């Protein structure tokens, strides 16, 4: 589990295709603190660090992860947001982020506002019911607050520190981004839409099938 507070901006060193998907080699300032098998969120996607080097790590990205995230878009030289899992004794400064991307959005606009920036992201229709004004959302792994909902888009404001310490400062309109909705909202939506009669589990819910 992650918090959406980006620890560092890494750099893709190589992204060759493999029979198992794709292998990402990423330069990371905290490589020396990693061990093989550790989890690392890369642009909001939880990956397993398979090999560790003096200045970075490598991870295999499965075909399914390539299909449902933007990691397949990455090329050598690209900047990526990096975060290690939350410690059990640490402070939760952002919100609960699982590193399990729900969908891919697209940046539609970036507009400066003083020292801050407004960023509009168009979302897949399936994610819109999971978004609320002033609710949490993770965009490329960054914990952000939804300032405004408009049609199929969410608008977030990026403060100067986040702009300077994440890969968002390199983003451009038209760029695809990984989106993870608030996990609490997802469980509530699932519970509200679940019909155990259809699933054949009415007995578990003390329901009478008619």
Secondary structure, 3 states (H helix, E strand, C coil): CECCCCCEEEEEEEEEEECCEEEEEEECCCHHHCCCCCEEEECCEEEECCEECCCEEEEEEEHHHHHHCCHHHCCCCCEEEEEECCCCCCCCCCCCECCCCCEEEEEEEEEEECCEEEEEEECCHHHHCCCCCCCEEEECCEEEEEEEEECCEEEEEECHHHHHHCHHHHCCCCCEEEEEECHHHHHHHHHHHCCHHHHCCHHHHCCCCC
